[in-house]
């Protein structure tokens, strides 16, 4: 099937005015989808940085505060498969526009919330709208632009999304200092209005599949329930053992449900995911690479953020500004994604990006409060440049062989892999950090009650027992084992001295 821009070039002949008009339409589609990606990524980091302020002003307890993030993640995971399937069946324009409007309404509800219940319900509505946006922005770009232009277009899409991710802490710090907590949600409204209006006007209407088979509702239910259960288990693992029932049951149940989903797709008369997509090696490899890279990336950023704010005593705005060192090389590298793909094979671009990103992540993971900031700068720059190459490369490799009729489902699965990678990275570093920190405290100060206070976040109780030495011990316990060894401040004799 020819792509719209190709078809118009053939049909219109020398009608340069019409061709120019369609080129502008394509650019507007790209801008609308980039704006949507920017907003989704901005919302992730801007809400995270506003959590302490939300806790104070809405009197949120620890569980409610966690569900501000978790409720959004769960509804996002649950509705991504359905959004992709509905987009392929009823039209990408209809579903993505509805998602943008729903996200805007959820943001409005969050901004007007005066208690935790309303805030959490509004965050869930945001998640449903965000699922439609994440599932279909790539599908729309894949359908709008011919293969020769996709690498450049996807590079621009990745760059704008990366800017939103990095700008969140900076914008959030400025808004919180000037306008209060609700401003981090109000900022979404003008973006959703512009993006939804542009999407409705410029994205082609109508269904994108001529196959009018029934929607695989059982497949949708299995995929949504499986992703929801796994996300819930990963969220819970940050507070409990991996072997505890509240963590293990959702994780195992989610894996079983996803296995049932895959088994059904091989036998169903009208599968949700076309069999050809599940047999496409490039698509499956790209999803695996996306999952692995974001598992490493999200955990590292979580550690570095806490290091700068809790140990180095930087403000949220100062910490956010350091992310520009990662965001700028990401933007520059992603902007050249098209040229990289033309000069090198996608496999080489992705492999090179992974190696450079891994170097950056390794440097950031070894930071201590005493590390000179130029070392952190190198880690940021390497991580940004590496991800600037691998994200567009992975996306282009994944979507390149996806049929246009299944582009919504393909885009949804690819974004699911990133979402699960992010949740897994945060869960792993949370669980490992809790385990290592508790073990360190018990070795340094053999007091089970004290270790329990540390794990439970009751730091005031710890400080009452230890006095001024509590802060230094907390800093030592926070740092990873390899970092403590590099730092050279914790020896066996110093532990025994406690």
N, C-alpha and C positions, 0 to 999 in steps of 0.2 A: 504494500500500500504506500503510495506516495505521500509525502508530508505536505502540509498546506503551503509552505513557502516554495517548495519545489513545484507543486502543481500550478501555483499562480504564475511562476516564472515561465512555464510552458504555455499555459492557456492565454496569457495576455500578450504574448509576442512583444511588439514594440511599444506597448502601452506603458511607458515608463512612469507615468503619473500613478497608475493603479499599483504597479509593482512597488513604487516608492511608498505608497500608502500602506501596503501590506508589510513592508519592511518596518515601518513605524509601528504597525500593530504588533509585530513580533517583539520589538523592543519594549513596548508597553506591557506585553505579557511577561517578558523577562523581568521588568521592573516590579510588577505586581507580585510575582512569585518571590523575588529577592526580598521585597519589603515584608512579605509574610514570613519568610524564613528568618529575617532580621528580628521581627517581633517575637517569634517563638523563642529564639535563643536569648534575646534580651530579657524576656520574662523569667527565664530559668535563673540567671545570676542576680537580677535586680530584686527578685523576691527573696532569694537566699540571704542577701546582705541586709534585707529589711526585717529579718526574723527577730532580732533582739528588740527592735522598736515595736513591732507588732505585739510581742510578749508583754511589754510594759503598758501599752495603751489599751489593749483589749483584755488584759489580765488572763492571758492564755497559759494553761498549765503545760507541763512538758509534753504530754501526749497530744494535746491539741496543736501545739507548735509543730510537732513532728508531722501531724496529719495535714498541715498546710502544704507541705511538699508531697507527702505520700498520697493524699487524696487525688491530687493532680496526676501523679504518676500512674496510679491505678486506673483511673478513667481513661487516661491516654492509652495505656496498654490494652485495655478492654475493647476499645472502639477502633483502633487502627485497622485490624483486618476487615471489619464491616465497612469502614469508610472506603477502603480501597476497592472492595467488591461493588459497593453502591456507585462509586465514581465510574467504573467501567460499564456498569449497566445503565445508569440513568444520565450520565454525562458528568465530566469533570467540573465544568463550570458551575452547575447547580450545587454539587456537593461541597466544593471548596468555598464557594460564596456563602453557603449556609454555615460552614465551619467558621469562616471569618466573622460572620455576624454573631454566631453563638459565642465565640471567644470574646468578642466585644461586650456582649451582654454579661458574660461571666465576670469580666473585668469591672464592669459597672457595679455588679453586685458586690464584688470584693471591696471596691472603693467606698460603698455606702454601708458596709457591714458595721454593726455596732456590738456584735457578740460573736463567739467562736462558731456557733452553729451556722449562722448565715454565711460567714466567711468560708467555712469548709464546703458548704453546698455550692457556693459560687465558684470555688476552686475546682470542684468536680465538673461543673459546667464548662469552665475553661478547658479542662482536660478533654472533654468530648469534642469541643471545637478544634482544639489543637491536634487531635487525632486526624480529623479530616484534612487539616492543613499539611501535616507531616506526610500523610499518606499520598497526597495528590500533587504537591508542587512539582516534584520531579517528573511525575507522569505527564503533567501538562507541558513541561519543557521538552520532554522526550517526544511528544506528539507534535509540538509546534515547530521544532527546528529539525532540519535534515541532519544526517549523521556527520557530515563534514563540519557543521557548526557546533555540535553538541559539547565537545570538550571545552571550547571557549565559554559557552553559555553556562555549563555546569561549574566552571571555575569561578565565574562571576557570582553565581548562586551561593557557592561555598564561601566565597570571600565575604559577601554581605552577611551571611549567617554568622561567620566567625567574628565580624565586627560587632554584631549584636551581643554575642557571648562575652566578648572582652569589654564592651562598653557598659554592660550591666552594672558592675561594681562602681564605675566612675559616675555614671548617670544617677544611679541609686544614691550614692553618697551625697551628690549635689542636691537632689530632690529632697532627701530626708533632712538635710540641714536647713533647707529653705521653706519647704511646704508641708512637711508632715508625712506620715506613713501612707495615707491614701493616694498620694501623688504617684507612687510606684505602680499603681493600677490605672489611674487616670491617664497616664502616658500612653497606654495601649489604645485608647479610644480613637484619637485622630488617625493612628496608623491603620486600625481596622476599617475605618470609614473609607480612607483613600484606597487601600488594597482591595476591599470588597467591591467598591465601585469600578475600579479598573479591571478586576477579574471578570465582573459581570458584563462589561462592555467589550472587552478584547478577547477573552477566551472563547473559542468556538463552542456553540451550544449543541445539545443532542447527545444521545448515547454514542459510545465509541466502540461498541461491539455489535455486529449484526446478528450475533447468536442470541436468540431470545429464550434460552434455556432457563429453567427455574433456578432461583438463587439457592445455593447450598447452605440452608439455614443451620443444619446440623454441623457442617464444617465451620461456619462462622461461630457457633456456640462453643465448639471444642477449642478452636484457636483462641477466642477471646477469654474463655475460662482458664485455659492453660497459661496464657500470658499474665492474666490477672493474678493467678495463684503464685506463679514464680516471682512476680514483682512484690507481692505481699510477703512472701517468705524472705526475699532478700532484704526488704525494709525491716522486717522483724529481727533479722540476724544481727543487726547492729546493736541490739539490746539484750539478746539472749544467745545461748549456745546454739551451734548449728545442729546439735542433736536433740534440742528441746522440741517438744511436740508443736508449739506454735510456729516454729521455724521449719522443722523437718517435714511436717505434714503438707503445708502448702507447696514447698519445693518439690517433694516427691510426687504429690498429686498433680502439680502443673506439668512436670516432665511426662507423667503417664498420659495426661490429656493431650499434650502435643504429639506424643507418639501415636495415640489413637487418631489424631487429626491426620497425620501423615499416612497412616494405614488406610484411612477412609479415602484420602485423595487418590490412592492407587486403585481403589475399587469402585468409587462412586461413579454413577452414570454422568452426573453433572458436577464435577469437582469445583471447589472454590478456586484452587490453584491449578492451572493447566499442567498436565503431566510433563509437557515439554519444558516448562520453567524449572521443575524439580530435577530435570536431567541436564540442565545447562551448567556445565562445570564452572564457567567464568562467573556466573551469577552466584552460585553457592560459595565459591572461593571468596568473592568480594564480600558477601555477607559475613563469612567467618573472619576475614581481615578487619572489617568494620567493628565487629563485636570485640575482638582482641585488642585493637588499638584504643577503643574508648574505655575498655576495662582498665587499661594501664593509665590512660590520660586522666580520667575522672578521679581515680584514687590519688594520684600525684597532686593534682590541683587542690584537693581537699586538704591534704597534709600541708602543702606550702601555705595555703591561706591561714590555717591555724597557727603555723609557725610564725608568720609575720605578725599576726594580730595578738596572739596569746603570749608568745615568748619575747618577740621584739617590741611589743606594745605599740604597733603601728595602728593608725585609724583605718576604718574600712575604706575611706577614700584613698589614703596613701597606698594601701594594698591593691586596690583596684587600678590605680595608675600604673603599678608595675606590670599589670597584664598587657599594657600597651606594647611592652617590649616583646611580647609573644604575638600580639594581634597584628602589628605592622608587618613583620615578615610573613605571617600567614596570609595577609591580604595581598602582598606583593607576589608571593609564590603562586597563590591560587589564581591571580590575574594572568599569570603566564602559563596556566595549565594547558591551554590550547597549543601553544608553541612547544611545550615539553612533549605532549602527545604526538605532535607531528615529527619531532626530531628523534624521540626514543619510543620504544614500544611501551604500552601501558604496564606490562609486567615490570619493566625496568624502572619506570617512574614510581610505581607503588613500592617496589623493593627499596629503592633509594630513599623515598620519603619515610618508610618505616625505620630504616637504619638511622637516619638523621634525627627523627623523632625519638627513637629509643635512646640515643645519646643524650638528648635534652632531658628526657624523663629521668634518666639515671643520675644526671648532675643535680636536678632538682630534688630527687629523693635523698641525696646525701647532704643537703643543706643543714646547717646548725645555726644557732644565734650568733656564733662567732665567725661564720663564713663571710669573707668579703663580698660585697654586693656584686662586683663584676663577675664573680663565679655564677651567681644566680642569673645575672644578665645573659651570660652565655647559654645557660640552660633554657631560659625563656626563648632566646633567639633560635636555638636549634629546634626546640619543640614546635615553635610556630612555623618555621620554614618546612620542617618535616611533615607536619599535618597539612600545611598549605599545598603540598604536593600529593600526599596520599589520599586526602578526602576527595578532591575532584577526580583523581585517578581511579579510586575504588568505585565511585559513583558512575563514572563513564563506562568502566568495564562491566559493572553490574547491569546497567540499563541498555547497553549497546545491543545485546542479543535478545532483549525482551520484546515480544510482539506488541504492537500498538494496542491491540484489543485487550491485552493483559497488563498494560503499563501501570494501571492503578494498583493492582494486586502486587506487582513486582516492586513498585515504589514503597508500598506499605510494608512488605517483608524486609526490605533493605533498611528502612527506618526503624523497624522493630529490633533488628540486630543491634543498631546503635543504642536504642533505648535500653535494651537489656544489658548491653555492655556497660553503659553508664551506671545502671543500678547495681550490677555485679561488682564493679570497681569500688563503689562507695561501701557496699556491704562487706567486701573482703577487707578493705582497710579499716573499717569500723570494727569488725570482729577480731582481726589480727591485732589491731591497736589495743583493744580492750583486754585481750588475753595477755599480750606482752607486758602491758602496763601493770596489770594486776600481779603478774608473776614477779616483775621487778620490785614492786612495793613490798611484796611478801618476803622477798629475799633481803631487801634493804632494811625493812622494819617488820620483823615477824609478828604481825598483829593482824589477825584475820578480819577483825572489825574495821580496822583502818583501811585495809585493802578493799573491803566491801564499800566503804564510804567513797573511795576513789572511783571505783567502777560505777557506782550509782550517781556520781556527779555531786556528792555532798562535800564540796571543797571547803566550806566554812568549818565543818566538823574536823577536817584534816588539819586546817590551819590552827584551830584551837589546841590540838594535841601537839603539833610540831613547832608552832610559832614561826619565827622568821625563816627557818630552814625549809619550810614547806614549799616555797616557790622554787628554790633551786632543785629540790628533789622532784617536784612535779615536772620541771623542765627536763631533767635527766630521764625520767620515766617516759616522757613523751617521745623522745628521740629514738629512731630505730636502732637496732643492735649494731648494724654496720656503721651508722653515723656516730654512735657513742664510741666505737673503737677508733674511728678516725679522729674523733675529738680528743681521745686519750685522757679523759678525766675520770673514768670509772674503772677502777682496778679492784681486784678481789680484796685488797687491804682496806680500801675506802668503804666497801660494802660492809665489811666486818666492823668498821668503826661505828656504824650506825647501831 
